[in-house]
């Protein structure tokens, strides 16, 4: 039996993605609804005609390193998810960002002064699920840009 071990080595002032945003498995009912991933708590919830199936799903996580710099964070505010193979309406998710730092300083979005250490950026959001959305696997891409000034 074998297993895999992984490691990521980064240079100062870099950013890597460690987890994707995943709204998880859901059921679309006769009324439209939403599925939300909280970027701070990683909690998943549903409203309206969307029903959560299982416990999968979670926020995206990006980590960066740096010294004392002014950091600006920008990126996508929404993402469009399309079904693999097509043939279904796309779904749109609004994105929400949150940040933390291992240095114990203030971590706000936009321009902020962060101490040295690891900065972690979490991305959550709310997926709008149309009524009777066809089954399938849906995906889309979004960007996060961190500028170390």
N, C-alpha and C positions, 0 to 999 in steps of 0.2 A: 504494500500500500504506500502511496506517496502523497505528498502535499506540496503546496506552493508557499514560499515566503516572499514578501514584497517590501521594498523600501523606496522612498523618494528623497533624493538629495537636491536641494535648491541653493541657488546663489542668493546673496543679499539682494533685497529689493526685487523679488520675483513673486509671482502668484501662480498657484497650481489649483486645479479642480480636484477635490477629493471625493465628492459625491454629486450625483445628478439629482435634479428635482424630479420627484416621482409622485404623481397624484394617486397612484395605486390602482387597484381593481375596484370597479364601481358598476352599478346597475343604473341605467337610464330609464326612468318611468314615463308615464303618459303626460307628465308636466315637466317643464324644464327645472333645473336645479343647479347647485354649485357644490364643488368640493374645494375645501380650503386647507392649505398647509401653512401653519404658523411658523414664520422664520425664526422666532425666538425660542419657542417651546418645542418645535417639531411636531406639535399635535396636528391631527388630521380630523376634519369634521365635514359633514354634508348638510345641505339644506334643500328645501323644496323637493323636487322629484328625483334627486340623486340619492342613491343608497350606497354606503360603503360595504365592500365585500372583503373580509379578512382584515389583517393588520398591516398590510404592506403600504408603502408610500413614505415619503419623507422629504425634507428640505434639501436643497443643493448646498454644498459647502465648498468654499474656496479658502485657501490659506496662503498667506504671504509673509515675508520676513523683511525686516528693515530696521534702521536706526531711528533717530529722532528726525522725522521728516514731516513736511506738510503733505498729506495724502488726499487726493481727490478721487472719489469713486463715482463712476457713471456706468451706464449700460442700458440694456433693454428695459422697457417698462411693461412689455407684454410679450407673449409668445403665442404663435399659432400652431396648434397640433393637428396634423393631418393623418389620416388612416393609411397604414401600409397597404399598398395595392390600390388606393384611391376608392372612388365610388361612394363616398360618404361626405356629408358636410364637415368642414373643419370646425374645431373648437378653439376658443381663445381664452388664455389665462392672463390676468393682470398680475404683475410681479411685485413683490415687496422685499426690500433688502434690510438686513440688520447686521451689526458688526460687533465684535468683541476683540479684546487684546489681552495677551498674557501679561502685559506690563502693568495692568491695573489702572490705566489712564482712561480718559474719556474717549469713546469711540462713536462718533456721530457720522452720518452719511453726509456727503458733500465734502467740504474741506475741513480737515481736523488735524490736530497735532497729536500724534501717537508716540508713546515711548518705544524703545527698542524691544524686540521680542517678536512673537508671532501674532499677526492680525488674522482673525477668522471672519469671513463674510458669509452670511447665511442668506439664501434666497428661498422665499416661499411665495405663495400667491393663491389666487382664487380662480379656479377653472369653471367657466360657464358651460354647463352640460345641457344641450338642447333636449327637448322632449323626444323620446323614442330614438335616441342616437343609435345608429347601427353599431353592432358589436365589432370589435377589432382592436388592434394595437395602434395607438396614436402617438406621434412624437413630433417634436419641433426643436429648434435651437434658439438660444439667446446668448447675449454677451454680457460680460462684466469687465469693466476696465478700471484698473487702479493705477494712478499716476503718482509716483514718488517724486516730489519736488524738492 
